[in-house]
């Protein structure tokens, strides 16, 4: 079902980045390599939490943010190009069906396991306030098995604000939106540096919704560029993607303030990586192997469950915890995520049925 939603033949999909007309758009469709990228991102995060390897594993979160900005913006631009409008009601409905059921299951299980003592944590997480609390409050999530879900709040706040902002941008001249997004990316980077130099805490710099917006902004900008420039799948693009990510990861290990200085570099590197993945490069073929794609498909549920399962099994037993987390995540994907996604296929316009069927649709961490 997912592959039937792909746009065109495999050869046609190899040149996803191609010249578009004014406001026109070629449907992104299903890109297996993007599931491969999700697999790399979740592997980095899980490795950091389970074994503290790699030490730069937190950059997997930034890769997820970039993917979300790119995919959500691409889908919204495609809808606007086809219908001349963006249905906010349908967008928010699809987001809720796609994301909340799996999260709700986790929160119910957690509340039952803590015998109600985790109610405050459940409320903060369920109302997507984790990033704000961790950045500005007393951080009750710091030692919680749900502390990592601050990133869901970052994503949901993006989903809440961006579609309406995009509608306003689309009313401007054709080249204004990419310029404004580029300026916003620079502004967020400068703001992060200023906060750091004025003594902002590490929590403020790591979890603040304002200072973590640049990854999604970069992804949004890439989605706009996809409609305007031609990028052919070449070995040079593959090499650029690999080396930019490697350099950013390397310096994140050397610099004590890497969150301030390396994160914007990695976000740009992540954009190159996504561009290579959707352009049919050799890297895209490597990312499309079945194990990576399969892991990428369950990455949302695995992100939800991996830390609670680790705490439940015991940090001294990371390998059994990993096996259990993958098993629980597959069950969540198969019996919670997929049934709610299939419900979305039964109604709505042809565009919305195809959009929901496309496995490239973004999901948060």
C-alpha positions in Angstrom: 0.0 0.0 0.0 2.8 2.4 0.9 4.8 1.9 -2.2 1.7 2.4 -4.4 1.7 6.0 -3.2 5.1 6.6 -4.8 5.2 9.3 -7.4 6.3 7.8 -10.8 8.7 5.0 -11.6 11.9 4.4 -9.7 13.8 6.1 -12.5 11.6 9.2 -12.3 12.0 9.2 -8.5 15.8 9.3 -8.9 15.6 13.0 -9.8 13.3 14.3 -7.1 15.2 17.6 -7.0 14.3 19.0 -10.5 13.4 22.3 -11.9 9.8 23.3 -11.2 7.5 25.8 -12.7 6.1 28.8 -10.9 4.4 27.3 -7.9 4.3 23.8 -9.4 5.4 20.8 -7.5 6.3 17.1 -8.2 4.9 14.8 -5.5 7.6 13.5 -3.2 6.0 10.1 -2.8 7.6 7.3 -0.8 11.3 7.6 -0.5 12.8 4.5 1.2 16.1 6.3 1.9 14.3 8.7 4.2 13.3 5.7 6.4 16.9 4.8 6.3 17.8 8.3 7.6 15.3 7.8 10.4 17.0 4.5 11.2 20.4 6.3 11.5 18.8 9.0 13.7 17.1 6.7 16.1 20.2 4.4 16.3 22.3 7.4 17.3 19.8 8.4 20.0 19.4 4.9 21.4 23.1 4.3 21.4 23.7 7.5 23.4 21.0 6.6 26.0 22.0 3.0 26.3 25.8 3.0 26.0 26.7 6.7 25.7 28.0 5.9 22.2 28.3 7.9 20.1 28.8 10.9 22.3 27.3 13.0 19.6 24.2 10.8 19.4 22.0 13.8 20.3 22.5 15.0 16.8 20.1 12.3 15.8 17.4 14.6 17.2 18.5 17.4 14.9 18.3 15.0 12.0 14.7 14.2 12.9 13.9 17.9 13.2 15.4 18.6 9.7 13.4 15.7 8.3 10.2 17.0 9.8 10.7 20.5 8.5 11.4 19.2 5.0 8.6 16.6 4.8 5.9 18.6 6.3 6.7 21.6 4.2 6.9 19.5 1.0 3.5 17.9 1.7 1.9 21.3 2.4 3.5 22.9 -0.7 2.2 19.9 -2.8 -1.3 20.4 -1.4 -1.2 24.1 -2.2 0.1 23.5 -5.7 -2.7 21.0 -6.4 -5.7 22.7 -4.7 -4.6 26.3 -4.3 -5.2 26.0 -0.6 -4.1 24.3 2.6 -6.7 22.7 4.8 -5.6 23.4 8.4 -8.4 21.2 9.7 -7.3 18.2 7.7 -3.6 18.8 8.5 -4.2 18.9 12.3 -6.5 15.9 12.1 -3.9 13.8 10.2 -1.2 14.9 12.7 -3.3 13.8 15.6 -4.2 10.4 14.1 -0.6 9.8 13.1 1.1 10.7 16.3 -1.1 10.8 19.4 -2.4 7.2 19.6 1.1 5.7 20.1 2.0 8.4 22.6 -1.3 7.9 24.5 -0.6 4.2 24.9 2.8 5.0 26.4 1.4 7.5 28.8 -1.4 5.2 30.0 1.2 2.4 30.6 3.5 4.8 32.4 0.7 6.1 34.6 -0.3 2.6 35.5 3.2 1.5 36.2 3.9 4.4 38.5 0.5 3.9 40.2 -0.5 7.5 39.5 2.7 9.0 40.9 3.8 10.0 37.4 0.6 12.1 36.8 2.5 15.4 36.5 5.0 14.0 34.1 2.2 12.5 32.0 0.3 15.9 31.9 3.4 17.8 30.9 4.2 15.3 28.2 0.6 14.9 27.0 0.2 18.6 26.6 3.5 18.9 24.8 5.1 21.2 27.3 8.3 19.2 28.0 10.7 21.5 26.1 9.5 24.6 27.8 9.6 23.0 31.3 13.0 21.6 30.8 14.3 25.0 29.4 12.7 27.4 31.8 11.3 25.5 34.8 12.5 23.3 37.6 12.8 20.4 35.2 10.8 17.6 36.8 11.4 15.6 33.6 15.2 15.5 34.1 15.3 12.1 35.8 12.0 10.8 34.3 11.9 7.9 31.9 9.8 10.3 29.7 12.3 13.2 29.8 13.4 12.5 26.3 9.9 13.3 25.0 10.7 17.1 25.2 11.4 16.8 21.5 7.8 15.8 20.8 6.8 19.2 22.2 9.2 20.9 19.9 7.7 19.1 17.0 4.1 19.7 18.0 4.7 23.4 18.5 6.1 23.5 15.0 3.1 21.7 13.6 0.8 24.2 15.4 2.5 27.4 14.0 4.0 26.5 10.7 1.0 25.7 8.4 -0.6 29.1 9.1 2.7 30.9 8.7 3.3 29.0 5.5 0.0 30.2 4.1 1.0 33.8 4.8 4.4 33.3 3.1 2.8 31.8 0.0 1.0 35.1 -0.5 4.3 36.9 -0.9 6.4 37.1 -4.0 7.9 33.8 -5.2 11.4 34.2 -3.9 10.6 36.0 -0.6 9.8 32.8 1.5 13.2 31.1 1.0 15.0 34.4 1.8 13.0 34.9 5.0 13.6 31.3 6.1 17.4 31.7 5.5 17.4 34.9 7.5 15.4 33.1 10.3 18.0 30.3 10.4 20.8 32.9 10.8 18.7 34.8 13.4 18.2 31.6 15.5 21.9 30.8 15.3 22.9 34.3 16.4 20.4 34.3 19.2 21.8 31.0 20.5 25.3 32.5 20.5 24.2 35.6 22.3 22.4 33.6 25.0 25.5 31.5 25.5 27.7 34.5 25.9 25.3 36.0 28.4 25.5 32.9 30.6 22.4 30.9 29.6 22.2 27.5 31.2 22.9 24.4 29.2 19.2 23.4 29.7 18.2 26.7 28.1 20.4 26.1 25.1 19.5 22.5 24.7 15.7 22.6 25.2 14.6 26.1 24.5 11.9 26.1 21.7 13.4 29.2 20.2 17.1 28.0 20.0 16.1 24.6 18.7 14.1 25.9 15.8 16.9 26.1 13.3 16.8 22.4 12.4 13.2 22.6 11.3 13.7 26.0 9.6 16.6 24.4 7.6 14.3 21.6 6.6 11.6 24.0 5.5 14.1 26.0 3.5 15.2 22.8 1.8 11.6 22.0 0.8 11.3 25.4 -0.9 14.6 24.9 -2.7 13.4 21.5 -4.0 10.7 23.4 -6.0 13.2 25.8 -7.5 16.6 24.2 -8.3 17.8 21.2 -10.2 20.1 18.8 -8.3 21.2 15.7 -10.2 22.2 12.5 -8.3 26.0 12.5 -8.4 28.8 10.9 -6.4 29.9 14.4 -5.4 26.6 15.1 -3.7 26.9 11.8 -1.8 30.5 12.7 -0.7 29.4 16.1 0.3 26.6 14.7 2.5 28.8 12.2 4.2 31.7 14.5 4.8 29.6 17.5 6.1 27.9 15.2 8.6 31.2 13.6 9.7 32.9 16.9 10.2 30.0 18.3 12.2 29.9 15.2 14.4 33.7 15.3 14.9 33.7 18.8 16.1 30.8 18.1 18.4 33.2 15.9 20.3 36.0 18.5 20.5 34.2 21.7 21.4 32.7 22.1 24.9 30.1 24.6 23.4 29.2 22.4 20.5 25.5 23.0 21.1 26.2 26.7 20.2 28.6 26.4 17.4 28.3 23.0 15.8 24.5 22.5 15.8 23.9 25.0 13.0 26.6 23.4 10.9 25.1 19.9 11.5 21.6 21.2 10.5 23.0 22.4 7.2 24.8 19.1 6.9 21.6 17.2 7.6 19.9 19.2 4.7 22.7 18.0 2.4 22.1 14.5 3.7 18.3 14.7 3.0 18.9 16.2 -0.4 21.2 13.3 -1.3 18.6 10.8 0.0 15.8 12.1 -2.1 17.9 12.6 -5.2 18.6 9.0 -5.9 22.4 9.1 -5.2 24.5 6.1 -4.2 23.9 7.2 -0.6 20.2 6.8 -1.2 20.6 3.3 -2.4 22.7 2.4 0.7 20.0 4.0 2.9 17.3 2.0 1.2 18.5 -1.5 2.3 15.7 -3.5 4.0 17.1 -3.5 7.6 17.4 0.3 7.7 14.1 0.9 6.1 12.4 -1.5 8.6 14.0 0.2 11.5 13.1 3.6 10.2 9.4 2.6 10.0 9.2 1.9 13.7 11.5 4.8 14.7 8.7 6.9 16.2 7.5 4.1 18.5 11.1 3.1 19.3 11.9 6.7 20.3 8.8 6.7 22.6 9.6 3.4 24.3 13.4 2.9 24.3 14.1 4.9 27.5 11.1 3.7 29.6 12.0 0.1 28.7 15.6 0.7 29.6 14.6 2.0 33.0 12.2 -0.9 33.5 14.7 -3.6 32.6 17.6 -1.9 34.3 20.5 0.2 32.9 22.9 -2.7 33.7 21.2 -4.8 31.0 21.1 -2.7 27.9 21.0 -5.5 25.4 18.0 -7.3 26.8 16.4 -3.8 27.1 17.1 -3.1 23.5 15.5 -6.4 22.4 12.4 -5.6 24.5 12.2 -2.0 23.3 12.3 -3.1 19.6 9.7 -5.8 20.2 7.4 -3.3 22.0 8.0 -0.7 19.3 7.1 -3.1 16.6 3.8 -4.1 18.4 3.0 -0.4 18.8 3.7 0.3 15.1 1.7 -2.7 13.9 -1.3 -2.5 16.2 -1.5 1.2 17.1 0.2 3.4 14.5 -0.9 1.4 11.4 -4.6 1.0 12.2 -5.0 4.7 12.9 -3.1 5.5 9.7 -5.3 3.2 7.7 -8.4 4.9 9.0 -7.2 8.1 7.4 -7.2 6.4 4.0 -11.0 5.9 4.1 -12.0 9.5 3.9 -10.9 12.8 2.5 -9.9 13.9 -0.9 -7.7 11.9 -3.3 -4.8 14.2 -2.4 -5.2 13.5 1.3 -5.5 9.7 0.8 -2.3 9.6 -1.2 -0.5 11.9 1.2 -1.4 9.8 4.2 -0.4 6.6 2.4 3.0 8.0 1.6 5.4 6.6 4.2 7.6 9.6 3.7 5.1 11.6 5.8 7.0 13.1 8.7 6.8 11.9 12.2 8.5 13.4 15.2 11.0 11.8 17.5 
